[in-house]
């Protein structure tokens, strides 16, 4: 799941508090899910991507500064990813809950290579 956060409302170097809760389609918290957090911009803090694991309640928390926005991505083996985009007000904490549906009956896909002359 890729999430682009922020918009025209961000102030350069504005502190942002981000909390992401990851659950499955039954509402069960997904402990050990991976959440990528990237505070965007040249003066963003911390610099670069951070991959954090959700706690027993499916929650990840991080604070930083953004000069443009925040990108989030969450995934866990055995679950589908979800995408959304949203704008934030950097003066308010970002709290989002994302549902990663379980993969129940995967359909195998097969590909054959064909040679054409």
N, C-alpha and C positions, 0 to 999 in steps of 0.2 A: 504494500500500500504506500503510495507516495502522496504526501499531503503538502501542498504549498500554502504557507501561512503568511499573513501580513498583507499589506497593500499600501495605499496612499496615506494611511494613518500612522505609519511607523515613524518614530523620531530617531535620528541617527544616534547609535550607542545607547538606546533605551533598554533598561533591564527588562527581561521577560522571564516569567516563571511558567514552566510547562509541566503539566501532569497528564499522562496518557494512561487510560485503563483499557486493557485488552481482555475481551471475553469471547466465549464461543456462542453459537446460535441458541444454546440452552440457557445462557446467562451465567455460565460457570467461568470464573476468573481463570485466565491462562497464565499460570506461573511458568517462568522460564522462557517466555516469548521474547524474541529479539525486537528492539525498537531502535531504529537509527534516528539520531537527532543531528541536524545541521543548522546552526545559526548562520544566516547568510550575510554577506557583505565584507568589505575590506577590513572594517574595524570591529567585526563580530568577535565575541568572546563566549565560550572557547572557540578557537579556530579549528576547522576540520570537522569531519564526521565523528560522532560518538555512537557506539553501539552499546546499549544497555540492556540488561535482562530484567523482565518484569518480576516483581516479588510474589509472594504466596497469594496476594490479593489481586494479581494481574496488573499492578501499578508500577509506573516508572515516573520519577520526578527529576527535573534538572532545571537549573537556572543559568541564564547567560545574558548576553547583550546582542542585539541585532541591529544592523544598519540597513537591512532590507526586509528580512522575513525569516521564517523558520520552515525547514523541510523535515517531515517526519515520515518514517516508513516502519511498518510493523509486520512481522511474519512469524509463523510457527509451523513446524512440520506437521502434516496431517490436516492442515486448515487452508482454506482459500484466503487470498488477500483481498482487501477492499481499498478503494481509492476515493478520495474526496479533496476538495479545495475549499479553503475558507480564509477570511480576513480576520485579523485580530486587532484589539486595542491594547497596545503594549503597557498601558497603565493598569490593566486587569490581568489576573492570572489566566493562563490558557488551560482549561480542563476539558478533555475530550474522552469519550468512550467509543471504542471501535469494536465491532463484531466481526470476528473471523469465523465464518461458517465451517463446520467440520466437513471433510471430504469423506462421504459415506460409501459410495459405490463408484469408484473411479473407473472410467472407461478407457481401456488401453487403446492407444493410437498406433497404427503401424504405417510405415511408409516403405514403398518399394522404389528402387531406382530403375528407371527405364532408360534405355539407350535408344536414341532416334538417329536414323541415317537419312 
